Amino acid sequence: MEFDPWTLWVIIGLVGLFSAGATFFAWALGGREVCLAQWGCGTLALAVGIAGLLLRDFLPSPYFGLLPNAVLLAGYSLQWVALRSVAGRRSQLWRLIAAPAAWCVLVMVPPFAGSMHDRLVLFAALVAALTFAAAREIWRASIPEPALRRGLLAMSGSLVVLNVVRLVAVLLTPREQVLTILSADAAIYGVIGMGLIVLASFLLVLLVREQTMRQLREEAARDELTGLANRRGFLAWARAACAQGGALALLMLDLDHLKAINDRHGHAAGDRVLALFGEILRQSGVAGAVAGRLGGEEFAVLLPGADETLAHATAERLRQAFREASTRIAHEGGVPAFLATVSIGVATRANAPAGEEQGYGNGDAHGQAILERLCAEADAALYRAKQAGRDRVELCQAVA
């Protein structure tokens, strides 16, 4: 059974409609990523534009027959904007309307107004430019999922090549031999183009799903009040860092008299103290350091590559910074007439071997063993800091 170009275009349009519907469905399920809605609108506009081109003979005026092309350009513009959203870039209005507006204006003036061939060249050039801009967004984007990034690059790059080839074909076609939508060549371009767009839609949905899952995992490992890693997130990161070997330092930090602050001034004041301390830890300025809230008023900071001198200096800086900051918020009415301080215990380990060097395979068991030893020693140092009067730093040198 043979299909004529008209039938092929109907199938292409229906595939575009189904693809747009699937993208909208994925967006509705997640409700987080606007790029899916933008891409779905773009694919829908392409399907509507194709339908308009097929029915242009039934439109009341030749100028109305040019509107489907503007709708198609709007579809490609929406897909460009969608990929900008994937890349985390802003989507200004002009990017949506520039190509359709340029088409609507230029087709009204010479030489495009009097030449079907020149209008086809203009349209093909605009489509090629939009697909190139979309592919460029993926190229510039920092996408953590390399396989999906490569897939989107392949699809968007193929669309660029397809539309450049189409532009060249239109340019080389004699002016008296106009390539209409119902020509066999145009239908072939349409089949390949829509196939690439459907594959790109599938990859985009997968990418958004992976990004959403990663964001949920990050949120699950973050303490909401302080913005630091929570206990599970910190221990997972610290275990991996310990398995890498090398010098390590662990700071165990405990806010002094937080229960008294809560009892005397209310939990809002205590939460403000915790949030303040979290901000100080986030701004510690130590390269590679990771901080976490282990629970209640207990925090921890792991310093890969730090020796005892650096660890002690860091702990003293944190202690002094928190003391000064809590004094300021006391004057602002946060914790009136009460000074919030922190006690810190420090444990260090010099040149610990990596897990693989100890025959632990992936190093998880070795990292866990080192972390447990550091935690025990830092806890012991913290206990001594509490016993010695609080608001101080105590050291405990780990045994290699």
C-alpha positions as CSV (number, residue, x, y, z in Angstrom):
1,M,0.0,0.0,0.0
2,E,1.4,3.4,-1.1
3,F,0.9,6.6,0.8
4,D,0.7,9.9,-1.0
5,P,2.3,13.0,0.5
6,W,-1.0,14.3,1.8
7,T,-1.6,11.1,3.8
8,L,2.0,11.2,5.1
9,W,1.5,14.8,6.4
10,V,-1.7,13.8,8.1
11,I,0.2,11.0,9.9
12,I,3.0,13.4,10.8
13,G,0.5,15.8,12.2
14,L,-1.2,13.1,14.3
15,V,2.2,11.9,15.6
16,G,2.9,15.5,16.6
17,L,-0.4,15.7,18.4
18,F,0.2,12.5,20.3
19,S,3.7,13.5,21.2
20,A,2.5,16.9,22.5
21,G,-0.2,15.1,24.5
22,A,2.4,12.7,26.1
23,T,4.7,15.6,27.0
24,F,1.8,17.5,28.6
25,F,0.9,14.4,30.5
26,A,4.5,14.1,31.8
27,W,4.4,17.7,32.8
28,A,1.1,17.4,34.6
29,L,2.4,14.4,36.6
30,G,5.4,16.3,37.8
31,G,4.2,19.9,37.7
32,R,7.7,21.2,38.4
33,E,9.5,21.7,35.1
34,V,8.1,24.4,32.8
35,C,10.3,23.2,29.9
36,L,8.0,20.2,29.4
37,A,5.0,22.5,29.0
38,Q,7.0,24.8,26.6
39,W,8.1,21.8,24.6
40,G,4.6,20.3,24.5
41,C,3.2,23.7,23.3
42,G,5.9,23.8,20.6
43,T,5.1,20.4,19.3
44,L,1.4,21.2,19.3
45,A,2.1,24.3,17.4
46,L,4.0,22.3,14.8
47,A,1.0,19.9,14.4
48,V,-1.4,22.8,14.1
49,G,0.9,24.5,11.5
50,I,1.0,21.3,9.5
51,A,-2.8,21.1,9.5
52,G,-3.0,24.7,8.4
53,L,-0.6,24.1,5.5
54,L,-2.7,21.2,4.3
55,L,-5.9,23.2,4.5
56,R,-4.5,26.5,3.2
57,D,-6.5,26.2,0.0
58,F,-9.7,26.5,2.0
59,L,-8.6,29.7,3.7
60,P,-10.4,32.9,2.5
61,S,-7.3,34.9,1.5
62,P,-3.8,34.1,0.2
63,Y,-2.4,36.1,3.2
64,F,-4.2,33.8,5.6
65,G,-2.4,31.0,3.8
66,L,0.9,32.4,5.2
67,L,-0.3,32.1,8.8
68,P,0.4,28.3,9.2
69,N,4.1,29.1,8.5
70,A,4.1,31.6,11.3
71,V,2.5,29.0,13.6
72,L,5.3,26.5,12.6
73,L,7.9,29.1,13.4
74,A,6.2,29.7,16.8
75,G,6.5,26.0,17.5
76,Y,10.2,25.9,16.8
77,S,10.6,29.1,18.9
78,L,8.8,27.4,21.8
79,Q,11.1,24.4,21.6
80,W,14.1,26.7,21.6
81,V,12.8,28.4,24.7
82,A,12.1,25.0,26.3
83,L,15.8,24.0,25.9
84,R,16.8,27.3,27.3
85,S,14.8,26.4,30.4
86,V,16.6,23.0,30.6
87,A,19.8,24.9,30.6
88,G,18.6,27.2,33.4
89,R,18.4,30.3,31.3
90,R,15.7,33.0,31.2
91,S,13.2,32.9,28.3
92,Q,12.5,36.4,27.1
93,L,9.4,37.1,25.1
94,W,11.3,38.3,22.1
95,R,12.6,34.8,21.6
96,L,9.1,33.5,21.1
97,I,7.9,36.2,18.7
98,A,10.9,37.2,16.8
99,A,10.8,34.6,14.0
100,P,7.0,34.5,13.5
101,A,6.9,38.3,13.5
102,A,9.8,38.5,11.0
103,W,8.0,36.1,8.8
104,C,4.7,38.0,8.9
105,V,6.4,41.3,8.1
106,L,8.9,40.2,5.4
107,V,6.3,38.2,3.4
108,M,4.4,41.4,2.8
109,V,7.4,43.2,1.2
110,P,9.5,42.6,-2.0
111,P,11.0,40.3,-3.0
112,F,9.2,37.8,-0.7
113,A,5.7,39.2,-1.5
114,G,5.9,38.3,-5.2
115,S,8.0,35.1,-5.1
116,M,7.0,31.8,-3.7
117,H,10.6,30.6,-4.1
118,D,11.9,33.5,-2.0
119,R,9.3,32.9,0.7
120,L,10.4,29.2,0.9
121,V,14.0,30.3,1.2
122,L,13.1,32.7,4.0
123,F,11.1,30.1,5.9
124,A,13.8,27.4,5.6
125,A,16.4,29.9,6.8
126,L,14.3,30.9,9.8
127,V,13.7,27.3,10.7
128,A,17.4,26.4,10.4
129,A,18.3,29.4,12.6
130,L,15.8,28.3,15.3
131,T,16.9,24.7,15.3
132,F,20.6,25.8,15.5
133,A,19.8,28.1,18.5
134,A,18.0,25.2,20.2
135,A,21.0,22.9,19.7
136,R,23.3,25.5,20.9
137,E,21.4,25.7,24.2
138,I,22.0,22.0,24.8
139,W,25.6,22.3,23.9
140,R,26.1,25.1,26.4
141,A,24.0,23.5,29.1
142,S,25.5,21.9,32.2
143,I,23.5,18.6,32.3
144,P,24.7,16.1,34.9
145,E,23.2,13.1,33.0
146,P,25.8,12.7,30.2
147,A,24.0,10.0,28.2
148,L,20.8,12.1,28.0
149,R,22.8,15.2,27.2
150,R,24.5,13.3,24.3
151,G,21.1,12.0,23.1
152,L,19.6,15.5,23.1
153,L,22.7,16.9,21.3
154,A,22.4,14.1,18.7
155,M,18.7,14.8,18.1
156,S,19.0,18.6,18.0
157,G,22.1,18.4,15.9
158,S,20.4,16.1,13.5
159,L,17.5,18.6,13.2
160,V,20.0,21.4,12.4
161,V,21.6,19.2,9.7
162,L,18.2,18.3,8.3
163,N,17.0,21.9,8.0
164,V,20.3,23.1,6.6
165,V,20.1,20.4,3.9
166,R,16.5,21.5,3.3
167,L,17.6,25.2,3.0
168,V,20.3,24.2,0.5
169,A,17.9,22.1,-1.5
170,V,15.4,25.0,-1.7
171,L,18.2,27.4,-2.8
172,L,19.4,25.0,-5.5
173,T,15.9,24.4,-6.8
174,P,15.1,26.4,-10.0
175,R,12.8,29.3,-9.2
176,E,10.1,28.0,-11.5
177,Q,10.1,24.6,-9.8
178,V,8.5,25.4,-6.4
179,L,8.7,22.7,-3.7
180,T,5.3,22.6,-2.1
181,I,4.3,20.8,1.1
182,L,2.7,18.0,-1.0
183,S,5.9,17.2,-2.9
184,A,7.6,13.9,-2.1
185,D,10.8,15.6,-0.9
186,A,8.9,17.8,1.6
187,A,7.1,14.8,3.0
188,I,10.4,13.0,3.6
189,Y,11.8,16.0,5.4
190,G,8.6,16.1,7.5
191,V,8.8,12.4,8.4
192,I,12.4,12.7,9.5
193,G,11.9,16.0,11.3
194,M,8.9,14.8,13.3
195,G,10.7,11.6,14.1
196,L,13.6,13.5,15.6
197,I,11.3,15.7,17.6
198,V,9.4,12.7,19.0
199,L,12.7,11.2,20.1
200,A,13.9,14.5,21.6
201,S,10.6,14.7,23.5
202,F,11.2,11.2,25.0
203,L,14.7,12.2,26.0
204,L,13.6,15.5,27.5
205,V,11.0,13.7,29.6
206,L,13.7,11.3,30.8
207,L,16.0,14.2,31.6
208,V,13.4,16.0,33.6
209,R,12.5,12.9,35.5
210,E,16.2,12.3,36.4
211,Q,16.6,15.9,37.4
212,T,13.5,15.8,39.6
213,M,14.7,12.6,41.3
214,R,18.1,14.1,41.9
215,Q,16.5,17.2,43.4
216,L,14.3,15.1,45.6
217,R,17.3,13.1,46.8
218,E,19.1,16.3,47.6
219,E,16.1,17.7,49.5
220,A,15.9,14.4,51.4
221,A,19.5,14.8,52.5
222,R,19.2,18.4,53.5
223,D,18.2,19.9,56.9
224,E,15.4,22.4,56.2
225,L,16.1,24.8,59.0
226,T,19.9,25.3,58.5
227,G,20.3,24.5,54.8
228,L,23.1,22.0,55.7
229,A,23.2,18.3,55.0
230,N,21.1,16.3,57.4
231,R,22.6,13.3,59.3
232,R,22.0,10.8,56.5
233,G,23.4,13.2,53.9
234,F,26.4,14.2,55.9
235,L,27.4,10.6,56.9
236,A,27.1,9.4,53.3
237,W,29.3,12.1,52.0
238,A,31.8,11.8,54.9
239,R,32.0,8.0,54.4
240,A,32.9,8.5,50.8
241,A,35.5,11.2,51.6
242,C,37.1,9.0,54.3
243,A,37.4,6.1,51.8
244,Q,39.5,8.3,49.5
245,G,42.4,8.3,52.1
246,G,44.7,11.2,52.8
247,A,44.7,13.6,55.8
248,L,41.3,14.2,57.4
249,A,39.9,16.3,60.2
250,L,36.5,16.0,61.8
251,L,34.9,18.7,63.9
252,M,32.0,17.8,66.2
253,L,30.2,21.0,67.3
254,D,27.5,21.3,70.0
255,L,25.6,24.5,70.7
256,D,25.8,25.4,74.4
257,H,22.6,25.8,76.5
258,L,20.3,25.6,73.5
259,K,17.6,24.0,75.7
260,A,17.8,26.9,78.1
261,I,17.4,29.4,75.1
262,N,14.3,27.5,74.0
263,D,12.9,27.4,77.5
264,R,13.5,31.0,78.3
265,H,12.9,32.7,75.0
266,G,10.8,30.2,73.0
267,H,11.6,27.8,70.2
268,A,11.5,30.6,67.6
269,A,14.6,32.1,69.2
270,G,16.2,28.7,69.4
271,D,15.5,28.1,65.7
272,R,17.0,31.4,64.9
273,V,20.2,30.5,66.7
274,L,20.3,27.2,64.8
275,A,19.8,28.9,61.5
276,L,22.5,31.5,62.3
277,F,25.0,28.7,63.1
278,G,24.1,26.9,59.9
279,E,24.8,30.1,57.9
280,I,28.2,30.5,59.7
281,L,29.1,26.9,58.8
282,R,28.0,27.4,55.1
283,Q,30.3,30.4,54.9
284,S,33.3,28.7,56.6
285,G,35.4,29.3,53.5
286,V,37.3,26.0,53.7
287,A,37.8,24.4,50.4
288,G,36.2,20.9,50.2
289,A,34.7,21.1,53.6
290,V,31.2,19.7,54.2
291,A,29.0,20.5,57.2
292,G,25.9,18.8,58.5
293,R,23.4,18.9,61.3
294,L,23.4,15.6,63.0
295,G,20.3,16.4,65.1
296,G,19.1,18.9,67.7
297,E,22.0,21.2,68.5
298,E,24.7,18.8,67.3
299,F,26.7,19.6,64.1
300,A,29.7,18.1,62.3
301,V,32.2,19.4,59.8
302,L,34.6,17.2,57.8
303,L,37.8,18.8,56.4
304,P,39.5,16.6,53.8
305,G,43.2,17.3,53.5
306,A,43.3,19.3,56.8
307,D,46.0,18.8,59.4
308,E,45.7,19.5,63.1
309,T,46.8,23.1,62.7
310,L,44.3,23.9,60.0
311,A,41.5,22.1,61.8
312,H,42.2,23.9,65.1
313,A,42.3,27.3,63.4
314,T,39.1,26.5,61.5
315,A,37.3,25.5,64.7
316,E,38.5,28.6,66.6
317,R,37.3,30.8,63.7
318,L,33.9,29.2,63.8
319,R,33.6,29.5,67.5
320,Q,34.5,33.1,67.5
321,A,32.3,34.0,64.5
322,F,29.3,32.3,66.2
323,R,29.9,34.1,69.5
324,E,30.1,37.5,67.8
325,A,27.0,36.8,65.6
326,S,24.9,35.6,68.5
327,T,25.8,38.8,70.4
328,R,24.5,40.9,67.4
329,I,21.1,39.0,67.2
330,A,20.7,39.4,71.0
331,H,20.8,43.2,70.5
332,E,18.3,42.8,67.6
333,G,15.8,41.0,69.9
334,G,16.5,37.4,68.7
335,V,17.8,36.0,72.0
336,P,17.7,38.9,74.5
337,A,20.2,38.9,77.4
338,F,21.6,35.6,76.4
339,L,24.9,34.7,74.7
340,A,24.8,31.6,72.4
341,T,28.1,29.8,72.2
342,V,29.5,26.5,70.8
343,S,31.8,23.8,72.0
344,I,33.9,22.0,69.5
345,G,35.8,18.7,69.5
346,V,38.5,18.0,66.9
347,A,39.9,14.7,65.7
348,T,42.5,14.4,62.9
349,R,43.9,11.5,60.9
350,A,47.2,12.0,59.0
351,N,47.6,10.3,55.6
352,A,45.0,7.6,56.0
353,P,45.3,5.0,53.1
354,A,42.5,4.7,50.6
355,G,40.1,1.8,50.8
356,E,41.4,0.1,47.7
357,E,44.9,0.1,49.1
358,Q,43.5,-1.9,52.1
359,G,41.7,-4.4,50.0
360,Y,38.2,-3.1,50.7
361,G,37.0,-3.0,47.1
362,N,34.9,0.1,46.7
363,G,36.2,1.4,50.0
364,D,32.8,1.8,51.8
365,A,33.7,-0.5,54.7
366,H,37.1,1.2,55.1
367,G,35.5,4.7,54.9
368,Q,32.9,3.6,57.5
369,A,35.7,2.4,59.8
370,I,37.7,5.6,59.6
371,L,34.6,7.7,60.0
372,E,33.5,5.8,63.1
373,R,36.9,6.2,64.7
374,L,37.0,10.0,63.9
375,C,33.5,10.4,65.3
376,A,34.4,8.6,68.6
377,E,37.6,10.7,69.0
378,A,35.9,14.0,68.1
379,D,33.0,13.2,70.5
380,A,35.5,12.5,73.3
381,A,37.2,15.9,72.6
382,L,33.8,17.6,72.5
383,Y,32.9,16.1,75.9
384,R,36.1,17.5,77.4
385,A,35.3,20.9,75.9
386,K,31.9,20.8,77.7
387,Q,33.5,19.6,80.9
388,A,36.1,22.4,80.8
389,G,33.4,25.2,80.7
390,R,32.0,25.2,77.2
391,D,32.7,27.8,74.4
392,R,36.1,26.3,73.7
393,V,37.9,23.9,71.3
394,E,39.5,20.7,72.4
395,L,41.8,18.5,70.2
396,C,42.2,14.7,70.0
397,Q,44.9,13.4,67.7
398,A,43.8,10.1,66.1
399,V,46.1,7.1,66.2
400,A,47.1,6.0,62.6
